[in-house]
Amino acid sequence: MDASRFSYLLEQYKSGRLSASEEEELFHFAGEGAEQEWQALLDPWMSEDAGQAEKLDQERVARELEWVLSADRQPSGIIRTLVPVAPRPRFIRRWGWAAAMLAGLLAAGAYYFVHHSEIPARSTIAKVSDVQPGGNRAILTLADGSHITLDSTGNQVIRQGTAAVHQHNGSLQYEVNGPETATGYNQLSTPRQAQFRLVLADGTKVWLNAASSIRYPTAFTGKERSVEVTGEVYFEVAANVDQPFVVKVNHTAIQVLGTAFNINAYPEENYLSTTLVSGSIRVKTEKGSVLLQPGKAAAVMPDGSTTVSAANLKAVMAWKNGFFWFENADIKTVMRQLARWYNIEVEFRGAMPRTTFSGEIERSLTLSQVLQGLGSNELHYTFEHENKLVIQP
């Protein structure tokens, strides 16, 4: 392939105008493993685009190129990329140094889906009914037991004693305007296919993932600020050394002063995971306690035992930032996340696929778009009824 043709194809790719035949031409050349030829053709293109690359985030480009230089080479012949649907999601396999370099250069808005697997010899992708992604929805249960349905469009003020509860679009914020004499407890719950944001009376910010809940007082008046959660919840706790913040989940208590951390306590995940982003927290169980440092995660097993390990903060924060993130995740782990976000039932029939996934996918995509991306990686599935996804060998 000559330099002018290569430059033309790269420009078409970058602008999203690459046709199917042109895409095959570009990536067929890459799959031949012609590393020196790729480098020679990319050098002038990189120079011409240097100004734009700087705007797109030089650090990210550098990280991608560093990964390219150290990545294990994958065999050629498994090249597929870019699902042609609108809005056009980008799923790029880790199939070689050239595709990753291209992903780095096109970093603006181009998210890659990395895939490791033993590739089956055939691919069967079933046509599925579309399911919209989750949105901002929740149910607020007041102290008197009454329920208020919240969504992304509502704007209202709910009065509870001296507390005013402001709903604005996809968030809820408590404001105390005077001394609270009779503190009541509220509960905010998200169903599957939903998320919501909450600001407590002390200014602590809370994000609820799908199928999660938090029970909390309308005002914090005691010696500590105590809340109870289920599911997955992210906290940015307002600092108050005189009134420690305590999160209770199952038989575990997490004590903090002012910090940011994530809790994943879905029953189907088999254990509770707490990850510290900043600050300091102590995880206490019936068998003892551990003090976490930023970047560490504590896994609390059903018997109360706790192990501490390094955490991938990008993976932990992905759901809050609008992504699914998988790191060598098996198909069951992937499908548990999809089931909660799209409110679907997943059934496995036959031998379990040995495929594992690493990378990120936007949570704003519809289910069919996500499945097309996974399907392009040789995942076999059918869609039955309105919400039942069947995974097959």
C-alpha positions in Angstrom: 0.0 0.0 0.0 1.5 3.4 -0.9 1.7 6.3 1.4 -1.0 8.4 -0.3 -3.5 5.6 -0.2 -2.7 4.9 3.5 -3.1 8.5 4.4 -6.4 8.7 2.7 -7.7 5.7 4.6 -6.6 7.0 7.9 -8.3 10.3 7.3 -11.5 8.5 6.3 -11.2 6.4 9.5 -10.6 9.4 11.7 -13.6 11.3 10.3 -15.9 8.3 10.5 -16.4 8.1 6.8 -14.5 4.8 6.2 -16.6 2.4 4.1 -16.8 -1.3 4.8 -14.5 -2.1 1.9 -12.0 0.5 2.8 -12.0 -0.7 6.4 -11.2 -4.2 5.2 -8.4 -2.8 3.0 -6.9 -0.9 5.9 -7.0 -3.6 8.5 -6.1 -6.4 6.1 -2.8 -4.6 5.6 -2.4 -4.2 9.4 -3.1 -7.9 9.9 -0.2 -8.9 7.7 2.1 -7.9 10.5 4.1 -5.4 8.4 5.3 -3.4 11.4 8.0 -1.5 9.6 5.7 -0.5 6.8 3.1 0.7 9.3 5.7 2.8 11.1 6.9 4.4 7.9 3.4 5.3 6.8 2.3 6.5 10.2 5.3 8.8 10.8 4.2 11.6 8.3 0.6 11.2 9.3 1.5 11.7 13.0 3.5 14.8 12.1 0.7 16.4 10.2 -1.7 15.7 13.0 0.6 16.8 15.8 -1.4 19.9 16.6 -4.6 18.1 16.8 -3.1 15.2 18.9 -2.0 17.7 21.4 -5.5 19.0 21.9 -6.9 15.5 22.1 -4.8 14.7 25.2 -1.1 14.1 24.7 -0.8 12.0 27.9 -3.4 9.5 26.7 -1.8 9.2 23.3 1.6 8.6 25.1 0.1 6.0 27.3 -1.4 4.2 24.4 1.9 4.2 22.5 3.7 3.0 25.5 1.3 0.1 25.8 1.8 -0.6 22.1 5.6 -1.0 22.6 5.1 -3.4 25.5 2.0 -5.3 24.4 2.2 -9.0 23.6 1.7 -9.6 19.9 -1.5 -11.3 18.9 -1.7 -13.6 15.9 -3.1 -12.0 12.7 -6.3 -13.0 11.1 -8.7 -12.0 13.8 -9.2 -8.4 12.8 -12.6 -6.9 13.3 -13.4 -3.4 14.5 -16.1 -0.6 14.6 -19.7 -1.7 14.8 -21.5 0.3 12.0 -24.5 1.5 14.0 -25.6 5.0 15.0 -24.4 6.5 17.3 -21.3 4.7 16.1 -19.7 2.8 19.0 -16.1 1.8 18.6 -15.0 -1.7 19.8 -11.4 -2.4 18.9 -9.7 -5.6 19.8 -6.2 -5.9 21.2 -5.1 -7.7 18.0 -1.8 -6.1 17.5 0.4 -3.0 17.9 -0.9 -1.1 14.9 -4.6 -1.1 15.9 -3.7 0.1 19.4 -1.5 2.8 18.0 -4.4 3.9 15.8 -6.7 3.9 18.8 -4.3 6.1 20.7 -4.0 8.6 17.8 -7.7 8.8 17.5 -8.2 9.1 21.3 -10.9 11.8 21.1 -14.2 10.0 21.7 -12.9 6.7 20.5 -13.3 4.1 23.2 -11.8 0.7 22.7 -13.1 -2.6 23.7 -10.3 -5.1 24.3 -10.9 -8.8 23.9 -8.9 -11.9 24.9 -10.3 -15.3 24.0 -9.9 -18.5 22.2 -11.6 -17.7 18.9 -14.3 -20.2 17.7 -14.2 -21.1 14.1 -17.6 -19.6 13.3 -19.7 -16.7 14.4 -23.5 -16.7 14.8 -25.0 -13.4 15.7 -28.8 -13.4 16.3 -31.0 -10.4 15.5 -32.3 -9.0 18.8 -35.0 -6.7 19.9 -33.5 -3.4 21.1 -33.5 -2.5 24.8 -32.7 1.1 25.9 -30.0 1.7 28.5 -30.8 2.7 32.0 -31.5 6.2 33.0 -32.0 8.5 36.1 -34.9 6.9 38.0 -35.5 6.1 41.7 -38.1 5.7 44.4 -37.9 7.9 47.5 -39.6 6.3 50.6 -40.4 8.9 53.2 -40.4 8.4 57.0 -44.2 7.9 57.0 -43.9 5.1 54.4 -45.2 7.0 51.4 -43.4 6.6 48.1 -42.4 9.2 45.5 -41.3 8.2 42.0 -38.3 10.3 40.8 -37.0 10.6 37.2 -34.6 12.6 35.1 -37.1 15.4 34.3 -38.8 16.1 37.7 -38.3 19.3 39.6 -40.0 19.7 43.0 -39.4 20.5 46.6 -40.5 18.1 49.3 -40.9 19.4 52.9 -40.0 17.2 55.9 -39.9 19.2 59.1 -37.1 21.7 58.8 -35.6 19.8 55.9 -36.3 20.7 52.3 -35.7 18.0 49.7 -35.0 19.4 46.3 -35.4 17.2 43.2 -33.7 18.6 40.2 -33.5 16.4 37.1 -31.6 13.3 38.0 -30.6 14.2 41.5 -32.0 14.8 45.0 -30.6 17.2 47.5 -31.4 17.7 51.2 -31.2 21.1 52.9 -31.8 21.7 56.6 -32.9 25.2 57.4 -33.1 25.0 61.2 -32.4 22.7 64.2 -33.9 19.3 63.7 -35.8 18.0 66.7 -37.4 14.9 65.2 -35.1 13.3 62.6 -36.8 10.8 60.3 -35.3 8.3 58.0 -35.7 8.2 54.2 -34.7 5.6 51.7 -33.7 6.1 48.1 -33.8 3.0 45.9 -33.0 2.5 42.2 -34.6 -0.4 40.3 -32.7 -2.3 37.7 -32.1 -0.2 34.6 -31.7 3.0 36.6 -29.2 5.2 38.6 -29.6 8.3 40.7 -27.6 10.9 42.5 -28.2 12.2 46.1 -26.7 14.9 48.3 -27.3 14.3 52.0 -28.0 17.0 54.6 -24.3 17.2 55.5 -23.2 17.8 51.9 -22.0 14.2 51.3 -22.5 13.2 47.7 -23.9 9.8 46.8 -24.3 8.0 43.5 -26.5 4.9 43.3 -25.9 2.3 40.6 -28.8 0.1 39.3 -30.6 -2.1 41.8 -29.2 -0.3 44.8 -30.5 1.6 47.9 -29.4 3.9 50.7 -31.3 4.5 54.0 -30.3 7.8 55.8 -31.6 10.4 58.2 -33.0 13.7 56.9 -30.5 15.4 59.2 -27.5 14.2 61.1 -27.9 15.0 64.8 -26.0 12.3 66.7 -22.4 11.6 67.4 -21.9 10.0 64.1 -23.4 10.1 60.6 -24.7 6.7 59.9 -26.3 5.3 56.7 -27.1 1.8 55.3 -26.7 0.7 51.7 -27.3 -2.2 49.4 -26.1 -2.8 45.8 -23.4 -0.5 44.5 -22.9 3.0 45.9 -20.2 5.6 45.5 -19.6 8.2 48.2 -17.8 11.6 48.4 -18.1 12.2 52.1 -18.1 15.8 53.5 -15.4 16.1 56.1 -16.4 16.5 59.8 -13.9 15.3 62.4 -16.4 15.8 65.1 -19.0 13.5 63.5 -17.5 10.5 61.8 -19.4 9.0 58.8 -20.3 5.3 59.0 -21.7 3.2 56.1 -23.3 -0.1 57.2 -23.8 -2.9 54.7 -24.7 -6.4 55.8 -22.5 -7.1 58.8 -19.8 -4.7 57.8 -19.2 -1.1 58.9 -17.1 1.4 57.0 -15.9 4.3 59.1 -14.6 7.5 57.4 -14.0 11.2 58.2 -13.9 12.7 54.7 -13.1 10.7 51.7 -14.2 9.2 48.4 -14.9 5.4 48.0 -17.0 2.8 46.3 -19.0 0.0 47.7 -20.1 -3.0 45.7 -22.4 -5.2 47.7 -24.6 -6.9 45.2 -25.7 -10.3 46.6 -24.9 -12.1 43.3 -21.3 -10.9 43.4 -20.7 -13.3 46.4 -18.7 -10.8 48.5 -18.6 -7.2 49.5 -15.9 -5.0 47.9 -14.9 -1.6 49.1 -12.4 0.5 47.1 -10.8 3.7 48.4 -10.3 6.5 45.9 -9.0 9.2 48.3 -8.7 9.8 52.1 -8.9 7.0 54.6 -11.5 4.4 55.6 -11.6 1.6 58.1 -13.5 -1.6 57.2 -14.8 -3.4 60.3 -16.3 -6.9 60.4 -17.0 -9.3 63.2 -13.5 -10.8 62.6 -11.6 -7.5 62.9 -10.8 -4.4 60.9 -8.4 -3.1 58.2 -7.4 0.4 57.4 -7.3 1.1 53.6 -5.0 3.4 51.7 -6.0 5.2 48.5 -5.9 2.8 45.5 -6.6 -0.3 47.7 -9.7 -2.5 47.9 -11.0 -4.6 50.7 -12.9 -7.8 49.8 -15.2 -9.0 52.7 -16.2 -12.6 52.3 -19.5 -14.0 53.7 -17.7 -15.4 56.8 -16.4 -11.9 57.7 -12.8 -12.5 56.6 -11.2 -9.6 54.7 -8.4 -9.4 52.1 -6.8 -6.2 50.8 -5.4 -5.8 47.3 -4.5 -3.1 44.8 -7.5 -1.7 42.9 -8.0 -0.6 39.3 -9.6 2.7 40.0 -10.6 3.3 36.4 -12.5 0.0 36.5 -14.1 0.8 39.9 -15.2 4.3 38.8 -16.4 3.3 35.3 -20.1 2.9 36.2 -20.2 6.3 37.8 -18.5 7.8 34.7 -20.8 6.2 32.2 -19.0 3.0 31.2 -18.9 -0.7 31.7 -15.3 -1.7 32.4 -14.1 -5.3 32.3 -10.7 -6.7 33.2 -10.2 -10.3 32.2 -13.9 -10.8 33.1 -15.6 -14.0 32.2 -18.9 -14.0 30.4 -21.0 -14.4 33.6 -19.4 -11.3 35.1 -20.1 -9.3 32.0 -23.7 -10.5 31.8 -24.4 -9.7 35.5 -23.6 -6.0 34.8 -25.7 -6.0 31.6 -28.6 -7.7 33.3 -28.8 -4.9 35.9 -28.4 -2.0 33.5 -30.8 -3.3 30.8 -33.2 -5.2 33.1 -32.8 -8.4 31.3 -32.7 -12.1 32.3 -29.7 -14.0 31.1 -29.7 -17.8 30.7 -26.6 -20.0 29.8 -27.3 -23.1 27.7 -24.6 -25.7 27.0 -20.9 -25.4 27.7 -19.8 -22.0 29.1 -17.9 -19.9 26.6 -14.2 -19.5 27.6 -14.1 -16.0 26.3 -12.8 -13.3 28.7 -13.2 -9.5 28.2 -11.1 -6.5 29.1 -11.9 -2.9 28.2 -14.7 -0.4 28.3 -18.1 0.1 26.7 -20.3 3.2 27.0 -23.4 2.6 29.2 -25.4 5.0 26.9 -25.5 2.4 24.1 -28.6 0.3 23.6 -28.5 -3.4 24.3 -28.4 -4.4 20.6 -25.4 -2.1 20.1 -23.5 -3.7 23.0 -24.4 -7.2 21.9 -23.3 -6.4 18.3 -19.9 -5.3 19.8 -19.7 -8.5 21.9 -21.0 -10.6 19.0 -18.3 -9.3 16.7 -16.0 -11.0 19.1 -17.6 -14.4 18.3 -20.1 -14.5 21.1 -23.1 -16.6 20.3 -26.5 -15.7 21.6 -30.2 -15.5 21.0 -32.8 -13.1 22.4 -36.1 -14.7 23.6 -39.3 -12.9 24.6 -38.9 -9.3 25.7 -36.1 -9.5 28.1 -34.5 -13.0 28.0 -31.0 -13.3 26.6 -29.7 -16.8 26.0 -25.9 -17.4 25.7 -24.9 -20.6 23.8 -21.7 -22.3 22.8 
